Each structure stands twice: as C-alpha cells, then as structure tokens.
Amino acid sequence: MEETREILSSLRENLENKDWHAVRTIVADIHPADALELITELRTTERVVVFRLLHKRIAAEVFTDLPPDQQSILLELFTESQTAKIFEEMDPDDRADVLEEFPAGVVRELLSVISPEERDMTARLLGYPENSAGRIMTPEYVEIRPRMKVSEALDHIRKTGQNKESIYICYVIGPYRKLKGVVSLRDMLFAHPDALIQDIMTSDPTKANTHDDQEDAASTAFKYDLIALPVVDNEDRLVGIITIDDLLDVVEEEATEDIHRMAAMEQLPESYFNTRLSVLFRNRAIWLLMLMVAQSISGVILKHYETALTTVVALIFFVPMLIGSAGNTATQSATLVIRGLAVGEIDIGGIWKVLMRESLMGVMLGVLLGLVGGLIAYVMGQDPRMFVAVTLAFMLTIFFANIVGAFLPLVFKRIGFDPAITAGPAITTIIDITGLIIYFSIAAVVFNLSA
Amino acid sequence: MEETREILSSLRENLENKDWHAVRTIVADIHPADALELITELRTTERVVVFRLLHKRIAAEVFTDLPPDQQSILLELFTESQTAKIFEEMDPDDRADVLEEFPAGVVRELLSVISPEERDMTARLLGYPENSAGRIMTPEYVEIRPRMKVSEALDHIRKTGQNKESIYICYVIGPYRKLKGVVSLRDMLFAHPDALIQDIMTSDPTKANTHDDQEDAASTAFKYDLIALPVVDNEDRLVGIITIDDLLDVVEEEATEDIHRMAAMEQLPESYFNTRLSVLFRNRAIWLLMLMVAQSISGVILKHYETALTTVVALIFFVPMLIGSAGNTATQSATLVIRGLAVGEIDIGGIWKVLMRESLMGVMLGVLLGLVGGLIAYVMGQDPRMFVAVTLAFMLTIFFANIVGAFLPLVFKRIGFDPAITAGPAITTIIDITGLIIYFSIAAVVFNLSA
C-alpha cells in the first residue's frame, strides 16, 4: 500500500513533466494487478498516456479489468491502432467478456480492427448463452494425440504452447476432435520419454458442456481440485478449457450475488463505487417498495384488532420484540439452509432431514425465547395473563418462523428460483405478518377479548 | 449423482457378501472426492472395511475430509498399523489440520506412530498460530539454486519432485535458505536448456510471512493470480508454500463465516448436518437472546407513549411497516459496505466517499418510501395528519437507517471487529428502537399529544 502510493506520486510527477521515458521505466515490469490500481487513481487523460506506454500484454489485461463505463471513455480517446493492439492481445474469453457490455454497433466496430482469426474465436464465444461454460472458456489450450510419445508431446508443447493460457494440463484428442483424455505436464515429466501418451493419460476426464451453467462447471472443477476444466460440445468434441482464474471469478461473483439477494437487492452490474447512483437506487427501491406494500398488511391486521388494543394497550408493547425475534430466528434457519444448498451439503433430497432437524430446533428455541419473553412481559406489567399470552405467542411464532425459514429456501430451489432471495428482508416480512396473527389470536383467548 | 447411486448399491452388495476383491476393484481408481461421497453413505463398520481396501493415498485424503467426530469414531476401530499408514501418507498441512481438532493426548499418540521426519514437519506447523499462513503451508515444494542450468533444474525436479504437492512453480534458494526468486515450469520448458535459473527467474516474488493471516495470504495470491504462494519466516527464509486448493478453502470458509455472521450466528465448527444440535442451539440462542433483550427496549419506549397510543390508536398500525422498512434499508446499505470491504473495494480511507453516497441515497429512498408510506396511512385512516406524521417519520427513519447501515460496518472494521456482525438482525434491532423514537416524537407534535 505504502509502496503503491510512492510509485503513484513519482508516476504523476513524471507525467506532469512529460518525461515519457521515466514513465515507461516505472510501468515496465509492473504486474497487471498493480497497474490496475495505479491507473484507477489517474485522471482520464493521464490514463490514455499510460496505456500507450504499457507493454501491450499488460495494457490488455488492465483494460479488461476496468469497469465498462471507464472502458467506453477510454475507447473514445484511444487511436484506432491503440485500440486494435489492446483488443488483439486480449485472451478470447476476456475479449468476449469485455464486448458483451457494449452495444452491437460498437462490438462490430471493435471486432473489425482485429485479425480475422481472433475475431472468429471471439464471435464463437459470444454465441454461447450468458453464464454458460462456453462463454468463459478459452480456445487456447495445448492439444496432443494419443499415439505421441512423451518426448514428442513435450516438443510439441515447446513449439505450440508459448501463447496458450495454460500448459500444465494437455488435452488428448482423437478422431473428430473428440476428447479422449487429459495428461498433466507433471505426469509427462516423470514418465519415460518413450512412453505413449495414451498409456499415461487419464481417460474419460471430468469435463463440462458448453451449455452448462458456469456455477456448475466451477463446483465440478473445485470438487476434483482441477486447475482447468475441458469444455466439449454436444458431440463431445473439445472446444475449449476454463482456467482456474475464471472459475474463481465465477465463485466470487456467486458469493456476492447470494449475499446481495439475502439483503433484498439484485447483484450490482458493477462494483459498488462503479454502479451509478440511479441504478443502485432503482435496484434497492423496487425491493423496498414491494416489501413495504407486503408489510402494510400488518397494519390491516392491527386495525382488525383495534378494540383488543384499546382494551389491553399493553399488548402492543411486545409487538416489536416478538416480530423482531421471529424475524431473526427465520433469518438464521434460512441462512443455514441457503449456505448448505450453496456449498452442496443440502440437496432437495435431504428436505425431510432438514425439516426434522429444524422442527426440533424450533421447539427448543421457542420454549427458551417464550419463557424469557414472557418473563420480560411480566416484569413490565405484573400481569400473569400477559406472561401467558406472550410466552405462548413467542413459542408458537418462533417455532413457525424456524420451520418457514428452513422450508422456503428449499421450495424456491425446487421451483427453480434462487433460494438466497428468501433470506433476510423477504422472510422477515412474512414472519412479521404471521407473528401478529398468532399473537393477537392467543391474546384474544387469554384476555377473553373479541376482535 | 445417478452414477454414484449405482456404485453405492453394488458396493453395499459386495460388502454384504464379503467379496473384498470386488470391493477393491470398485474403489481402485476412484477419485478421493467420489470416495468421500460413498464413504459418507456407509455404516461405520462398512467404512472401516472400505478404508482398509482403499489405496493408502486415497484413504489419507478421504480421512482428512471427514468431520472430526467421524474421524474419532474410525480411529477407535482402526488397527494401529492402519492408522499409521493413513497418517504417514497425509500431507503435513492436512495432518496438522486433522490433529488440531483432537485433544493433546490423542495427538501425541497419533504422532508416535508416524516416522520422525513427518512428525517433525507436523509439529512445526502446529507451532504456528491458528489461522496463520504457517498453519496451512506445506514444506513439500521443489527448491532449486540460482546457478543451476535449466536442464539441471529439470533433472532435479524429475529426481526430487515426485512426492511434492506442486511442481509447476519452483523456488530459488540462496545462502541461508533465503528466497531469491521463483521460476515456473512453463518458463523452464520454453527457455534454452543451458540458460541459468537466475537469469530466467522472477526475483523478489510475492510471498507471505508464516504469521500472516490466512485471509490476507489468500487475497494476495488471488490478486496476482498465483497458483501457489511461498511462505517465509521472519529472517526471509523459505519455510513452505501454500497451494491453491488450501487458498480456496480459506476463501470459502471466509464467505461462510461472513454469511453466518450476517444472520447473527457464529460460523459452525462443522458443516450443517455434522454440527450437533446442542452446539447449534447454543450458537443461535445466545444471539437471539441478546437481540431480544435489546429489542425489549422498544417495549419501554412504547410504554412511555402509552397515553399517545390510547388517544390515537391508529398510530400503532404503521409501526411494523415503519420498523420493517427501516430494517430492510439498513440491511441493504450494511450489506453493500460489508461486501465492498470483503472484496477490497472499500477501505477505511474511503469512509467519507461511502457516507456521502449513502446520505444522498438515504434522502432519495426516504422521500420515496415516505410518500408511499404516508399514502398507505392516509388510505387506511383518511386522516391528513396521519399522512403528515407517517411521511415525515418514514423520511427521517429511512435516511437514518441508510446512514447507520453504511457507517456501522466501517466503525466495526476500524476497531478491529468483523463488520459482518453488524448486518441483518443486529442492525435491524438498533433501527427498530430508533425508528420508534423518531415516529412517536413526530406524531406527538403532529397530533399535539403529550407523552
């Protein structure tokens, strides 16, 4: 951090003095991740200059990782040759990733400046559905043949591997480009140079289909500790591989999406600071309004019990505590189930096991919180009937909240929705309304009130 | 899934028929991840048999990934030689990971059955603090010297690399075992065989210190797209490396911890089904009770406004909607900040930028929700004063909720607590209480009531 600040200030000084040579020296051996940090701190005009002085490989990687709105601004300021150089140098999957954010006209224009070969590769990737394995795979892998000797394969890697994203796993291709197996560079290194690839390869390797969901591809890869996952088409022909850095991005995005949905938001299209305030506002306001309108039902319920409320006004004192505790309980059990589903520990088949467990837990929590809640109510009002009403209401509501919290994510998963939506605000709203009905029904009996 | 079920049923059949040969064939080439799935489905006595028939390398990996209570049960049933074989075969970092769950007496016993060399390695790892980089590193890496030729280094890898966890990155060691640089197998493969390692290595590589936090080590590695991170001691001597599978585990654990804390729970010591109900109950109940007692303050506030409530009973109708919406708003902004902190986009230095942004957002959300809330109140009661009171109370409360939601995680981060604790239930409770005070203060003025 300290170091970055020093580099930044000397970079700025040299930019002001137009000492391009010094700037070039500073950014010569920089890691793309560090270059990105520096670039983010610079003004747009300074950025354009630095991009020109960066090594083209680094320039391509930094550009890829910038947010789309900043990419747009830079593209307007770059010369055509600068744009061409950056886009030509990108990995095909990164290029597809960048281009999918731009309107079709801009995409056509950008594709026209790069070589036909790179253009074709990118167009093919863009043809796969969003969030599919095909979209994030790279066609740049090392392929070898089953009848090659290990020494021939190693020579082949030396000859063709220079520009491939990953060479540590090689893919063994049979007739019709079908994927026959994989073999690691490690295994080749330890094998006899005259051994045949088909004798040392792993046949029938773990793979994904181009149309598979990215998340499924990632969890398969992590389950088997793979550093790259081959992707085949419907005819089992190898068309690309997904490298571990892209798989990691999928996992991180997925965690972010889950966490946002658990707080009643859609995932932001960009990172926090890069999302425009209007976009964020719309995203948040839609959810808040929907929940608020749902919540207004609680007003209708309270109005229904107006007479009871005026007769025993103390009843109202425990409403926030009751619906708050019930919401917290439901949030806990929903979160446990959502996380269990996400990491693959819970599946739809285990639904009864979960419900049994959470029923028992609901009874335990209900009894504990009910007695404590009743005690608080008694201390505040010295009325034994209040103790009875609050205790019973807590027990029932907490039990109910715990079951619904566990059940709803499973239902959502079953009908094909994201279970993460059910946690937090959504479940709290449902529980609030139900809790009120339970509470006043019990109170009406205990205090012998008519609604 | 389908396939696993078939394998499982044939495995069970053969176990019942005591056809050990058939069982051995089934588990001969199995991947440890699949073996783990199978083992989990078997009864304890069956597990013991399968463990004996598994290849020792696979047995070691499967055993490592079982939950501690199931490890204990198996250890009581294993023969000493079976235990020795499994523990001898484990990677030192996995062994340390397994052992840290057992009492000291058992650890001593288990360490006594393995070779002195492996024992020393494990004891050293166990000497580092929990959650430190030293704890998850493996001492099994390939080291080379700066003056080696590439061809010599490759021969050296062939000779010494067979049992190393990772050979794709080699570590260049100078005098006193100081880490001079790293060189990838890829670079060696593409370099001239006579080139010197010191001329092709990356000097001053990214590294971690043994006492660094595991999370920091992981985020460094992912920032620079590393597949292994070297770990040095305070004298800059290389003592181990952390491989990417262990870094991934750190990230997944971290995400789980965050998500649990956002729902007011501590992270479970085990996975959901493997956590005993009593442990889970204690974990959940402590948080629920603390929040409930805090929530009971809302009862005191409502009691304080008892006269106002009996005079204008309709005021109570909008309490759940108000505190619900405010809680949802705070949950959203807290989540945005917590996630921003977790992925490194927001840091403490950016506190003012966040607060500026969320103040503006608070005004926008407050106005929108205030007007809609006021409208709902007016429709339900036809009282223009209710419209005024509810609109104003919503505006102020939502604004306040949005700021507190953004601010509290930043404060927690600053004072060294986990910001994730502040989301969800915790912030909802604070906002509930404040919202009530704001609402009744405004209502008292609008309806000209005395408390």
Interface residues (C-beta under 8 A of the other chain):
Chain A: H31 A33 L154 I157 R158 G161 Q162 I167 Y168 L185 R186 L189 F190 F222 K223 Y224 D225 I227 I244 D245 L248 V251 E252 A255 T256 D258 I259 H260 M262 A263 A264 M265 S271 Y272 F273 L277 L280 F281 R284 A285 W287 L288 L289 L291 M292 V293 Q295 S296 S298 G299 V300 L302 K303 E306 L309 T310 V313 A314 I316 F317 F318 V319 P320 M321 I323 G324 S325 G327 N328 T329 T331 Q332 A334 T335 L336 V337 I338 R339 G340 V343 E345 I346 G350 K353 R357 L360 M361 M364 L365 L368 L369 V372 G373 I376 A377 M380 A423 G424 P425 T428 T429 D432 L436
Chain B: H31 A33 L154 I157 R158 G161 Q162 I167 Y168 L185 R186 L189 F190 F222 K223 Y224 D225 I227 I244 D245 L248 V251 E252 A255 T256 D258 I259 H260 M262 A263 A264 M265 L268 S271 Y272 F273 L277 L280 F281 R284 A285 W287 L288 L289 L291 M292 V293 Q295 S296 S298 G299 V300 L302 K303 E306 L309 T310 V313 A314 I316 F317 F318 V319 P320 M321 I323 G324 S325 G327 N328 T329 T331 Q332 A334 T335 L336 V337 I338 R339 G340 V343 E345 I346 G350 K353 R357 L360 M361 M364 L365 L368 L369 V372 G373 I376 A377 M380 A423 G424 P425 T428 T429 D432 L436
